[in-house]
Amino acid sequence: MNSRYKMAKNKLKVLVSGGGTGGHIFPAIAIVEALKKQTDIEVLFVGANGRMEMEKVPACGYEIVGLPIAGFQRGWTLPNFLKNIQLPFKVLYSLFKVMGIINTFRPDVAIGTGGYASAPTLKMAQWMGVPTFIQEQNAQPGKTNLFLSSFVKCAFVSYEESKNYFKNCEVIYTGNAIRESFADETVSRETALQFFNLSPNKKTLFVTGGSLGARAINEAIAEKIDQILVRDIQVIWHTGKAHYEKFKHLENENCKVFDFIYKMNHAYAACDLVVTRAGGVLFELFVVGKPAIVLPSPYVADDHQTPNAKALVEKNAALMITDAESKEKLVPAVIELFEDLEKMMSMSTAMKSLARPYAASEIAKEILKRIEIK
């Protein structure tokens, strides 16, 4: 392809940074897998020490290097104050470490999907003349991608609304990058329910707070779980690892509780309705066409999940409930939707209209088109 390394060594070297949550990690992996289908590549990921990517990326078979980077801690507490004092030194150290990584790995291209490590990685790549690309998952872009956008070759956005935020670079609406095998891994409802050892004769709710779980969702479901089960609704419940011990005692034959679900396609195939955050998981819901109740996380930077949720509500694809309302409104909303089959079918159709299952391939194709021969 159009790369000096590709021309000389028959292999494209790709530096990738994205992490903190699955919403940053899995799009990065999806783009890498799409690139692998289109050309020979060698990949190195850069993440943040102690963050989720340091476990998930190696589990997918890729090498990752960690940086001592962290985000700004909100809230005026002494521990947060001490961490924030250290932040400039961590940023400088991370920049120098990335310089060494780039000098050693000599990438032809650098791709960022957001997260703490993405800023120093792509900024140093830009300073060192490596072509850079960013992929934004949210309707309202994060500060890291906006900061980097002036010097990228192209920004790939997941919502059309995002295009208005990027003023100084080329922008392409592709949809969010998900594993393309996800769209092709069709699982029957019967097989999926057998996988979870659930009944084929009951309606099924899938509860997930995203890759890390969500305390507000878990607590709202736990408080009124009996009101759900008594209506002959069974539950697949992904609590997240940090919350699993607190809620695992609620598991029974009609409520299956997990710290993490690796076979998400089975969970989607088994369920009729999803309760979730408004992050990267939404793009899988578009593909499978499942109606959803979304609770935007109030803890993410710049409240970027709320615009995601509002974009779906405006298209009648989902209902939105805030964390503050969750204990009062979530379970009643679940029950009300299960009693309104026509509304659920309408939401499902709206979800499917937003699907871009092969976004990763489009992103990979556009990246390769834009790499200049040196």
N, C-alpha and C positions, 0 to 999 in steps of 0.2 A: 504493500500500500504506500501512500504518500508520506513516507517518513524516512529520514536518513538512516535510522537504525533498521527499519524494515528493509530498506533497499540493500543495506550492507550485510545484515545478519539474518534476514528472512524472519524477523520476529519484531513485533511492536512492543515497546516497554511502556507500561501504563502504571502511573502512580495514582492511587485512589484514596480519598479521605472522606469519611462520613460516619457519624456514630452518635452515641449517647442514648438513642432509642432505636427500636426496630424501624421506625419511620424514616430514619436516615440510613441505617445499615443495609436493609434489604433492597432498596432501590439501587444502592451502589453495587451490591452483588449481582442484581439483575442486569445492570448495564455491562458489567464485566462478562457475564455469561453470554450476553448478546454479542459482545465484541469477539468472544472466542469462536462464535459460529461464523463470523465474517472474515476473520484473519487470525494468524498465529500471534499470540501475545504472551508476554511475561508480566505478571502483576505483582505489585507490592502495595499493601494497604498501610495507612497511617491512622492510628487512633489515639484515644486519650487513656492513659493508665487508669485502671480501676473501673472503666466504663464497659458497657455491655458488649461493644464491638470486640474487645479483647478475648471474649469467649466465643461469640457467634461467628466471627470471620474465620478463625482456625477450624471451627466445626464444619464449615463449608469447604475446607481444603485449601485456604489461602493463607499466605504469610502476612503477618501484621507487625508493625513496629509501634510501640507506645510512646506518647509524649507526656510530659508532666503538666499538661495544660488543664485548666478548669475554668468554669464560668464565674461571672460576678455573683456573689452571694447577696441576695436581697434580705432585708430585715436587719435592724440595728441591734445585733447581739454581739457579745465579745468574740465568740468563735468565728462568726461571719466577718467581723472587723479584721481579725488576725489573718483569715484566709485571703481577704481582699488586699491586705498589705503585701502578701506574697505574690499576688497575681502578676504584676509587671515583670517580676523576676522569672516567673514560670513562662510567660510569653517570650521573653528574650531567650531563655534557655531552649524553648521549643523551636524558635526560629533558627538558632544555631544548629540544633540537632537535625532539623529538616534540611539545612544547607549541606550537612554531611551526608544525609540520606540521598539527596539529589546528586551530589558529586560521586557517590559510590554507585548508585543504581542507574544513573543517567537516563531518566525517563524521556520518552518522546512526547508524552502528553500527561497532563494531570487533570483529574476529574474530582469535583467536590459535590457532596450531596447534603452538606450541613453538619452541624455538631461542633463541639469545642475544637477538635483538632483540624477541622477543615480550614479555618482562617489562617493559621500560621503556615500550613502546608501549601495552600494555593497561593498565598501572598509571596512566599519565598520562591515558589515555582515561577511566578510572574516576574519577580526581580531577576531571576536567573535565566529568563528567556524561554521557559518551557510553555508551550501552548496550553491554555487552561480552559476548562468548561465547567459550568455549574448546572445542577439540576435542582429545581425548587419544588417541594411537595405541597406547599400551602397556597391558599388563595391570596393571603397577605404574606409576602416573602419575609424571611428572617433577616436580621441585621447583617449576619455574616455574608450571605449571598449578595445583599445590596452593596455591602462594602467591597466585595470582590468584583462586582459586575462590570465596572468601568474598564477593566483590562482583560476580560475573558473573550475568547473567540465567539462564544455563543452561550446563552442561557436557555435551558429547556424548562418549560413550566407545565404544571399539572392542571391548572385551571386557566381558562381564557382570561379571567379577571386579573390574573397576575401580570399580564403583559404590560399593563399600564404603569407598573412600578419600575420597570427596567428601562431607563431613558437613554443610557449611554452604551448599549451593546445590542447585538442582534438577538432577537428573542423568537423562539419557536414553541408553539403550543403542541405538545406531544401527548399530554396525559402523564400520569406517574408511571415510573418503571416498576413493574412487578415481574416476578418470575414467569416467563412465558409458558413454562411447563404447567403453571397453575391453571391457565386457560384450557390446556389440553388434558389435564388430569381429571377427566369426568368420573365422578363416583355416584352411583345410584343412591337414592335415599335409603333403600333397604340395606345396602352394604354399609353405609355410613352409620345407621342406627345399630346394626349388629356390632360394628367396631366399638361403639360406646356402650354396648349391652343395654340398649333402650328399646322401648316398645314401638312397633310400627303403627300402632293404633292411637297414639297420643300426639297432640301438638307439641312442638319442641322449641324452646327458647335457648339461644346461645348468648351467654354473657361474657364479655371480654373487655378489660380495661386497657387494651393494647399490650405490647410486649412486656411492659413492666407491671401491669395491673393498675387498678385505680381504687383507692381507699373508699371514696364516696360511693362509687358504684357497688363495691362489695358490701359496704355497710347497709346501703339501701335495700339491696336484694336480701341480705341476711335477716334484716329486721322483719320483712314481710314474706319470707320464702313460703310459709305455710299457705298464704293467700293465693300463691301461684299454683302450688302442688295440688291443693284441694279442688282446683278447677280442671284437673286432668291434664295439666301442662307439665311436661318434663323439662329438665334443665341441664344443659352443658355449661359448666361454669369455669372459666379460666380466671383465677384470682391474681396471678403473678406470684413470683417466688417470694417476694417480701411479705405477702399477705396470706400465703397458703396455710401456715400453721394455725392462724386465727380462725379460719373458716372451714378447714377440712373435716371437722366433726359434723358438719351439716350434710355430708354425703350420705345418700341412701340409694335405693334402687331406682328412684325417679329423679335424682339430683347427683350428677357426676362432677366432682370437683378436682381441678388440675392446677398445678403451679405453672405449667407451660404446655401448650399444645403444638406439637410439631406438624401434625397432619391437619392443617387448617382446612384443606379442601373437604375433609371428612366432616368437620364441624359445620361448615356451610351447607353441605349436602344434606345433613341430618336436620337442620333447623328450619323453622318457618319465619322467625323473627330474630333480629340481633340487637343487643344493647351494647354500645361501645363508646369509646372516645372518638374524637373527630380528627384523628391523625391519618397515618398511612394506610391503616386497615380499610378505610373507606374505598380505596381503589380496588381492593379485592371484592368488596360488596358490589361495586359497579359491574364487575365481570359476572358474578354469580346472581346478581339481580335480587338480593334479599332486602326487604324493607327493614328499616332500622330506627331505633331511638338513640340519638347521639347526645353525649354529655361532654362538651368541650372542656379540656383540662384548663383550669385557671392558673396552673403552675408553670406552663411553658412560656418561653420568652415572647413578649409582645402580644400575648393572648392570641396567637395565630390560629388556634383551633376554632375560635368562635366564627371568624369569617368563613372557614371551611363548612361549618355546620349550617350557617345562614345561607350559603350557596345551595345547599341541598334542600333546605326548607323552602326556599324560593321556587325550587323546581318540583316541589311536592314529593320528594324522594325520601324524606325522613322527618321525624319529629325532633325537636331540640328541647332539652331540659338542662338547667344549670345544676352544678354541684349543690348549691344552696337549696334548691328545690327538690333534690333527689329523694330524700327520705319521705317527703310528703307525696310527690307526684310520680315517681318512676314506676313503681309496681302498679298503681291504678292505670297508668298509661299503657303498660304491658297488657293488662287484663282487657282494657277497652279495645285495643287493637286486635287482640285475638278473637274478640266478639264481632269484629267488622271485617269480614273476609274481602269485601269489595274494596275497601280502602287499602288493605294490605296488597291486593293485586295491583291497584293503581300505583302504589309506591314502588312495587317491584318493577313495573314497566318503566317508571321514571328513572330508577337506578340503572337499569340496563341501557338506557339511552345515553348514559354518561361513560360507558365502558370504552377504554382504549387498551385492550389486552396486549397489543404488540408495541407498546410505547418504547420498551427497552431496545427493540430492534431498530426502530426509527431513530432513537438517540444515537445508537452505535453507528448507524449509517451516516448520520449527519456529522458526527465527530470525525469519521474517517475521510469524509469529503473535504473537511476543512483543515486537515493537517498538511502543512506546506512541505514540499520537498526542499531539504536544505542542501 
